[in-house]
Amino acid sequence: MPRSSTRIELYYWPTIQGRGEFVRLLLEEAGADYVDVARLPRAQGGMAAMMRFLEGEEPGTLPFAAPFVRIGDAVVSQTANILAFLAPRFGLVPDDEPSRAEANQIQLTIADAVAEAHDTHHPIAGSLYYEDQKKEAKRRAPSFVKERMPRYLGWLDDVLERNTASEGRWLVGRDLTHVDLSAFQLVEGLRYAFPNAMARLESKVPRLIALHDRVASRPRIAAYLASERRLPFNQDGIFRHYPELDAPGPRRTVRPRQRRRRARARRVASGTRRSRRR
């Protein structure tokens, strides 16, 4: 796999996976020499270094928001754009232009899915707390869980089926690309945010789940997932778990013997109450 000789600086919020995680997965799979600048102590960069870029105090392109990367004099922002910029450097996208366009198309669709997942818990404004828009979130989430999430994941499953070049193993071309890494992260995030809905849906997208497992087992990705560099999901990121926004959990099956025991317990309790009234 080709390697870049220039150290890559990644800038993203230090306490969450968020959109920065899609970039991290590419860098980890590539074995790239990179530094997560905002996670460093202030003396070595830290949040202050990231904010200097966002406030226009550094030369070069002005990022609208994190994540962004700096490689030499180049400053590149927007997740899908960063991945399209980095992937050719590490052989994580095919060489031909149509395949690269397809990869970017899939990446942008994944970005749409991520944005919709975020909007389930923040349907009004990102500046408000979840509690300030909980009512609206409970109205927004069901359509995502029942309609949009199956459509996005089903589409990815269909793309895999149509990719005969890899016999359905990868999304674009014959080998792993950055969009496979991003599809893995999408599944991971949805499993955290909507475990009940995903438990019902996964059997309907078997190729996508197999892709997820294939990515998770790659040596560099497996090592990263087991390391401290991989932050756990939390309630500050894009994917957040609020049980009231998820699909209902599976119903517990009560066996006949359990029913009889419960019926006897109710009769005993009823008889006890009557005896006390006497």
C-alpha positions in Angstrom: 0.0 0.0 0.0 1.4 3.4 -0.9 2.4 5.7 2.0 2.6 9.4 2.4 6.0 10.6 3.7 4.5 13.8 5.2 3.0 13.7 8.6 -0.7 14.3 8.6 -2.3 16.6 11.2 -5.9 15.7 12.0 -8.0 18.3 13.8 -11.2 17.3 15.5 -13.0 17.6 18.9 -10.9 15.5 21.3 -13.7 13.8 23.4 -15.9 12.3 20.7 -15.7 10.0 17.6 -18.0 12.1 15.5 -17.2 12.8 11.9 -13.5 12.7 12.7 -13.8 9.0 13.2 -14.3 8.4 9.5 -11.0 10.1 8.8 -9.3 8.2 11.7 -10.3 4.9 10.3 -8.7 5.6 6.9 -5.5 6.8 8.6 -5.4 3.7 10.9 -6.0 1.3 8.0 -3.3 3.0 6.0 -0.8 2.9 8.8 -0.3 6.6 8.2 1.9 8.8 10.3 -0.6 11.1 11.8 -1.3 13.1 14.9 -4.7 13.9 16.5 -3.8 17.5 17.3 -6.6 18.5 19.6 -6.0 15.5 21.8 -2.5 16.7 22.6 -1.5 18.8 25.6 -1.8 22.5 25.0 1.9 22.9 24.9 2.0 20.6 21.9 -1.1 21.9 20.2 -4.3 20.9 21.8 -7.7 22.5 21.3 -6.0 26.0 21.0 -4.3 24.9 17.8 -7.5 23.8 16.3 -9.3 26.9 17.3 -6.7 29.1 15.7 -7.6 27.5 12.3 -11.3 27.9 12.8 -10.9 31.5 13.9 -8.8 32.4 10.8 -5.6 32.9 12.6 -3.6 30.4 10.5 -2.7 30.8 6.8 -4.2 28.8 4.0 -7.7 27.6 3.4 -10.3 28.5 6.1 -12.2 25.5 7.4 -15.9 26.0 8.1 -15.7 23.3 10.9 -13.8 20.3 12.1 -12.8 17.8 11.0 -10.0 19.1 8.8 -6.5 17.9 8.0 -3.2 19.7 7.3 -0.6 18.1 5.1 2.3 20.4 4.5 0.7 23.7 3.3 -2.6 22.1 2.3 -5.6 22.4 4.6 -8.5 20.2 3.6 -11.9 20.1 5.4 -15.3 18.4 5.0 -15.3 14.7 5.8 -16.0 13.3 2.3 -13.6 15.8 0.7 -10.9 14.8 3.2 -11.3 11.1 2.4 -11.3 11.8 -1.4 -8.1 13.7 -0.9 -6.3 11.1 1.3 -7.5 7.9 -0.2 -5.4 8.0 -3.4 -2.3 8.6 -1.3 -2.7 5.3 0.4 -4.3 3.2 -2.3 -7.7 3.2 -0.6 -9.6 4.0 -3.8 -9.3 2.7 -7.4 -7.2 4.5 -9.9 -9.9 5.1 -12.6 -12.0 8.2 -12.5 -15.5 6.5 -12.7 -14.7 4.3 -9.7 -13.5 7.3 -7.7 -16.6 9.2 -8.6 -18.7 6.2 -7.4 -16.7 6.0 -4.2 -17.4 9.7 -3.5 -21.0 9.2 -4.3 -21.3 6.5 -1.7 -19.3 8.5 0.8 -21.7 11.5 0.4 -24.7 9.2 0.8 -23.2 7.8 4.0 -22.7 11.4 5.1 -26.5 12.0 4.5 -27.3 9.0 6.7 -25.1 10.3 9.5 -26.7 13.7 9.3 -30.2 12.2 9.6 -29.1 10.0 12.5 -27.9 13.1 14.3 -31.1 15.0 13.6 -33.2 12.3 15.4 -31.9 13.7 18.7 -31.4 17.3 17.6 -34.3 18.0 15.1 -34.6 21.7 16.0 -31.1 23.0 16.6 -27.7 21.8 17.4 -27.3 24.7 19.9 -30.2 23.3 22.1 -30.0 20.5 24.6 -31.7 17.3 23.8 -34.1 17.9 26.7 -35.2 21.2 25.0 -36.3 19.3 21.9 -37.2 15.9 23.3 -40.8 16.1 22.2 -39.8 16.9 18.6 -37.1 14.2 18.6 -39.7 11.6 19.6 -41.7 12.6 16.5 -38.7 12.7 14.2 -37.0 9.4 15.2 -39.7 6.9 14.2 -39.5 7.9 10.5 -35.8 7.5 10.5 -35.9 4.1 12.3 -38.7 2.7 10.2 -38.1 4.3 6.8 -34.8 6.0 6.3 -32.4 3.7 8.1 -33.7 0.6 6.3 -33.5 2.5 3.0 -29.9 3.6 3.5 -28.6 0.3 4.7 -30.6 -1.6 2.1 -29.1 0.6 -0.6 -25.6 -0.2 0.7 -26.4 -3.9 0.7 -27.7 -3.6 -2.9 -24.5 -1.8 -4.0 -22.5 -4.7 -2.6 -24.6 -7.2 -4.5 -24.0 -5.3 -7.8 -20.3 -5.1 -7.3 -19.3 -8.2 -9.2 -15.7 -7.1 -9.3 -15.3 -8.1 -5.7 -18.0 -10.7 -5.6 -20.0 -8.6 -3.2 -17.1 -8.3 -0.7 -16.4 -4.5 -1.1 -18.5 -1.5 -2.2 -16.3 -0.2 -5.0 -13.8 -2.1 -7.2 -12.0 -5.3 -6.2 -10.5 -4.3 -2.9 -11.2 -2.4 0.3 -11.7 1.4 -0.1 -12.4 4.2 2.3 -16.1 3.8 1.7 -16.0 0.3 3.2 -14.4 1.8 6.3 -17.1 4.4 6.5 -19.9 1.8 6.0 -18.4 -0.1 9.0 -18.5 3.1 11.1 -22.1 3.7 10.1 -23.2 0.3 11.2 -21.3 0.7 14.5 -22.9 4.0 15.2 -26.4 2.8 14.4 -25.9 -0.3 16.6 -25.1 2.0 19.5 -27.9 4.5 18.9 -30.7 2.1 17.8 -29.8 -1.4 19.1 -33.4 -2.7 18.9 -34.0 -1.4 15.4 -30.6 -2.7 14.2 -31.3 -6.1 15.8 -34.4 -6.4 13.6 -32.8 -5.0 10.5 -29.5 -6.7 10.2 -30.8 -10.0 8.9 -32.2 -8.0 5.9 -28.8 -6.6 5.0 -26.5 -9.6 5.3 -23.9 -8.4 2.8 -23.5 -5.1 4.7 -23.1 -6.9 8.0 -20.6 -9.3 6.5 -18.7 -6.2 5.2 -18.7 -4.7 8.7 -17.3 -7.9 10.2 -14.7 -8.1 7.4 -13.5 -4.6 8.2 -13.4 -5.2 11.9 -11.2 -8.2 11.5 -8.5 -6.4 9.4 -5.3 -6.3 11.5 -4.8 -2.6 11.7 -8.5 -1.9 12.3 -8.7 -4.6 15.0 -5.7 -3.2 16.8 -7.1 0.3 16.6 -10.5 -0.7 17.9 -8.8 -2.4 20.9 -6.6 0.7 21.6 -7.2 3.8 23.7 -7.2 5.8 20.5 -10.7 4.5 19.7 -12.9 6.5 22.0 -16.2 4.9 23.1 -19.5 6.2 21.8 -21.1 8.7 24.2 -23.9 11.1 24.5 -22.0 14.1 23.1 -21.4 12.6 19.6 -23.4 12.2 16.4 -24.6 8.8 17.4 -26.4 8.9 20.7 -28.5 6.3 22.5 -31.8 7.4 23.8 -34.1 4.4 24.5 -37.2 6.4 23.8 -36.0 7.1 20.2 -35.2 3.5 19.4 -37.7 0.8 18.2 -39.4 -1.2 20.9 -37.4 -4.1 22.4 -38.4 -7.7 21.6 -41.3 -9.0 23.6 -40.5 -11.6 26.2 -42.2 -14.9 25.6 -43.9 -16.2 28.6 -44.0 -20.0 28.7 -47.1 -22.0 29.8 -45.4 -23.0 33.1 -44.6 -19.4 33.9 -48.2 -18.4 33.2 -49.5 -21.0 35.6 -47.1 -19.9 38.3 -48.1 -16.3 37.9 -51.8 -17.2 37.9 -51.3 -19.2 41.2 -49.4 -16.3 42.7 -52.2 -13.9 41.8 -54.8 -16.3 43.3 -52.8 -16.6 46.5 -52.3 -12.9 46.8 -56.1 -12.3 46.2 -57.0 -14.9 48.8 -54.6 -13.3 51.3 -56.2 -9.9 50.8 -59.7 -11.3 51.3 -58.7 -13.0 54.5 -57.2 -9.8 55.9 -60.5 -7.9 55.2 -62.4 -10.5 57.2 
